[in-house]
Amino acid sequence: MQIPMSRILRFWVDVEYENIKNQHFSRAKSELIGQILCEFEEAGDAMRFLNADGRIAWKATPRMLSRLADAEQEAQDDLADR
């Protein structure tokens, strides 16, 4: 079953999944993704909401989006300095 989530959050969940999948090879992908989403939620990086279909979906929090924007700006500034 596909867990509905925003494009940005899906990207970072996939990155984290790739980082931990070899440590938990006996667990199903959907179980690991659920664990990652819970960890992101506890850290304040993800939140649940009801989508237009009335299903629970996930999206990145404004806090996470702000941190990503800051990191992107910092990377651009570093490139400009070179």
C-alpha positions in Angstrom: 0.0 0.0 0.0 1.3 3.4 -1.0 1.4 5.9 1.8 0.3 9.3 0.5 2.9 12.0 1.1 4.2 15.3 -0.4 6.9 15.1 -3.0 9.5 16.7 -0.8 8.8 14.5 2.2 8.7 11.4 -0.1 12.3 12.3 -1.3 13.7 12.6 2.2 11.9 9.4 3.4 13.4 7.6 0.4 16.8 8.9 1.3 16.5 7.8 4.9 15.1 4.4 3.8 18.2 3.9 1.6 20.4 4.7 4.6 18.7 2.1 7.0 17.4 -0.7 4.7 20.5 -2.8 5.0 20.4 -2.7 8.8 16.8 -3.9 8.8 16.8 -6.4 5.9 14.2 -8.6 7.6 11.5 -5.9 7.8 9.1 -4.9 5.0 9.7 -1.6 3.2 6.3 -0.3 4.3 7.1 -1.0 7.9 10.4 0.9 7.6 8.7 3.8 5.9 6.1 3.9 8.7 8.9 4.0 11.2 10.7 6.7 9.3 7.5 8.8 9.2 7.0 8.4 12.9 10.6 9.5 13.6 10.2 12.5 11.3 6.9 13.4 13.1 8.6 13.1 16.5 11.4 15.4 15.3 8.9 18.0 14.0 9.8 17.4 10.3 6.5 15.7 9.2 2.9 16.0 10.0 -0.3 14.1 9.2 -3.3 15.6 7.5 -6.5 14.6 5.7 -6.2 14.9 2.0 -9.0 15.7 -0.4 -10.1 12.1 -0.4 -10.4 12.1 3.4 -7.4 9.8 3.7 -4.5 10.3 6.1 -1.5 11.7 4.2 1.8 13.2 5.2 3.6 16.4 4.4 6.8 18.2 5.5 6.3 20.7 8.3 7.0 24.4 7.7 10.0 23.9 10.0 11.5 21.3 7.8 10.8 23.4 4.6 12.5 26.3 6.2 15.6 24.3 7.2 15.8 22.9 3.6 15.5 26.4 2.2 18.3 27.6 4.5 20.5 24.7 3.5 19.9 25.4 -0.2 20.8 29.1 0.3 23.9 28.2 2.2 25.0 25.8 -0.6 24.3 28.5 -3.2 26.4 31.0 -1.2 29.2 28.5 -0.9 29.2 28.0 -4.7 29.2 31.7 -5.3 32.2 32.1 -3.0 34.4 29.8 -5.1 
